[in-house]
């Protein structure tokens, strides 16, 4: 796992995942409020956002999601994600 820290693509993958985590949080709030998020909820989104990105990234790292290329992902890897 340590050798991945020298790989530029590893950081690109983590960055892309962080963007998707942020988008998924906004989409969850949008669905919750029928795509009309009240302004009073934006401070909650801002407060939760760092936690969501940190916890999800750490969980993906612990579950070895970043250990290989996605084209080599197998069914056991997908089950581990679930």
N, C-alpha and C positions, 0 to 999 in steps of 0.2 A: 504494500500500500504506500510505503514511503517513496518509492520510485515515481509514483504518479505526481508528486509535488513538483517535480522538475518538468512535467509535461504541460505545455501551453494549452493544449486542448482540454486538459483537466479543469483548468480555471475557466475556460469558456463554457464548459458544460455546467459547472457550478453557477456561473453567472446567469446562464440561460434558465436554469432551474429556479434561481432566486426571482427572476422576472416572472416566471410562470406562477410561483407562489404568490407574488403580489397580485397578479392578475386574477388568480383564483379567489383570493380574499375579496377583491372588489366585486367579482362576479357573484360570490356568495351573498354579499350585502345587497347587490343589485337585485338578485332574485328574491331575497327576503323582503325587500321594500318595493317589489314590482317595478324595478328599473327606475325608481324615483327616490334616490337616497336623500333623506333630510340632511340639511347642513349640520344639524346637531350631532349626527352620527360620524362625521368626518374626524372629530377628535378621538373617537373610539377606534376608528380604523388606524389612525396614526399611532395610537398607543399600543395596539395589538400587533401592528406590522413587524417591528423588530423581533418580537417573540416568535411570530409565525415563521419568518425566514430563518431565524437561528435554530429553532427546534426542528423544523423540517429538514434543513440542510444537515444538521448533526445526525438526525435519524437516518437519512439517506446514507450518510457516510458510515454509520455503525452497521447498517444493513448491507454494506458492500455494494451499493448501487453503482458507485463510481469506479469499480475495480476493472471494468473492461468496456469494450465497445458495445453499443446497443445491438448491433447486428448479431452479436454472439449471445445475446440474452436468451436464457432458456426458460422453460416452464417453472422449474424450481426457483429461479430468480424472481419471476413474476409472482409466485406464491409467497415468497419472502416479503415482497413489497406489500402484498395484501395483509 
